[in-house]
């Protein structure tokens, strides 16, 4: 097992904002390596198509950023539910990710917008405009896009289900090819 200690958890006063230890695990998917960083209570703090744990931890807000991350195997009871959900998702159960708890922190709008993202149905993507409407601020299209861009828990908070107003894919931290494959996978299996 390897351990990652994150020195960026200090606030301006020099005190740590988090003393927790999280667990990480990387698994293979058709879209490449997928890593989850999970708190001791099983909530996903960060996830994405990378094997670079440090880059995922850096995406988390200091309020939830773990002080230490320990890599483990899929049989670890802390990461097992999240990893099982990823495997089930790729096996065709696109709703398997819905029940996995997620913990992210930000301001009130972005936190609410992430909760709203979890209600966007697989196989039924929305535009950034519609996402802003669902989030309760129809004029805040850029803020809605910002919530997608700052999402640390990819897949579990499905920002890939948001498209440009013209129907184009828009951006995606892990590449538009991955986004396209995820949307195609969900369109095949959402019924």
N, C-alpha and C positions, 0 to 999 in steps of 0.2 A: 504494500500500500504506500502511496505517496501522499505527502501533505503539502498543501499550499497555504502559506500564511500571507495575508493581504495587508500590507502596510498602509493602504489608503483609507483605513477606517478611522482615522483620527479627525476630530472636528477642529475648528479654529482654536479651541481652548486646549487642544492637545490630548483630550481624553477620548478613549475609544467609544464609538457609538454602538458597537456590538461586541460581545464577548462569546458569542455562540460558535459552535462547531457545526458545520454542515457536511453532508456526504455527497460525493459525486460518483457518477458511473457513466461510462460511454458505451453505447451499443451500436451495432451496425444496422443501417436501414437502407432501403433502395436509393435514398437520396444522400447517402454518405453517413459518416459517423454522427451520432446524435448524443449529446451529453445533457444530463440533468444534474442540477445542484439542488439538493433537498435539505430542508431544515430537519431538526431532530423529531419534530411532530409530523413529518411526512409532507409538508407543504413545499411545493416547487418554488424555489427562489429565482432560478434562472434555467433556461434550457435553449438548445439550438443545435443546428447542424454543424458542429465543430467538435474537435477533441481538445480544444484549448480552454481548459477550465478557467484560467486566469481571465481570459477575455469575457467569459460569461459573468464571472463574479464582478468584473468592472462595470457591467451593465446595471447591477443592482443599486438601489438607492442606499445611501449610508445607513439609514434607519433599519434596514433589513440585511445589510451586507454581513456575511459571516466573517468572524475574525480568522477562522481556519477552515479549510476544506480537506476532508480525508477521502481519497479515492477508495472505492470498494467494488465488490462484485454484485451481480444481479440478484444473488440470494440474500443480500443484506435486507432485513425487514424494513429499513427506512426508505430505501430507493425502490424496492421490489414493486410496489403498486404503480409508481410512475413509469418504470421501465415496462411492466406488463401492459400498461395502457398504450404505450408507444407501439409495442409489438402487435397488440390487438388492433390498433388503428390501421397499421400497415397491412394487417391480415383482412381488413374489410370492415371492421367495426369502428366506423368513423366517429361514433359517439363515446367510445371508451375513454377518451381524454376529458370528457365533460365532468366526471365525478372527482377528478384529481384536484385536491386543494392547491391553491396558488397564493403566494404572499408577495405583493409588490407594494411600494410606498411612493406617494407623490402628493401633489396638491389635490384638492377635492374634485376638480373636473377630471383630471387624468385618471385618478383612481376609479371614479364612476365610469369613465369611458372604457377602462379595461374590463370592468364588470359587464358592461353592455356588450363588449366584444364576445364574451363567453356565451351570449344569447344568440349570436348570429349563427344560423343553422348551417351545417355542412351541406354542400350542394346548392346553397342559395346565397351566394356572395352579394354584398351590397357595395354601393359607391361610397366614396368619402362624404359626399353630400348627404346621402341617406344615413350614414353612420353618425354624422353630426346631428341630424334630426333625432335619431334614436337615442343619442346621448343627451338630448334635451336642450341643445344649443344649435339650432339650424344654421345660424350665420357663422358658426365656429368651425368651418371646414378645415382650416389650417391647424387649429387646435386638435381636431380629431385625427388629422394626419400625423401630428406630433405625438399623439398617444400611441399610434401604431409604431412610429419610429423609435420610441423610447421603451417599447415593450421588451422586458427581459425574459419573459417566459413563453418564447415562441412555441407554437403548436398548441399548448394548453390554453393560452390566450390567443385565439386564432386570428392574428392580424393579417394573415395571408388571405382571409376572406373579404378583404376590402380592396376595391378596384377604383381606378380613376373614373371620373365622371363620364369620360368618353368610352368606357368599357375596357380601356387598356389596363395592363397589369400594374403599372406604377412600379414603385421600388419595393425591395425586400432585402433585408440585411443578409440573407443567405443566398441571394441570387434569384432573378426572375425565373430561371429554369426550374428551380425547386418550387417556387410559388405556383407555376403552371402545372407541374406534376401533382402537387397537393390538391389543387382545384379540380384537376381531371380525375384524380383518385376519389375525391369526395363526390363528384358528379356521378361516378359509376356506382358508388356504394351507399349513397345517402338514402335511397328509397326505402 
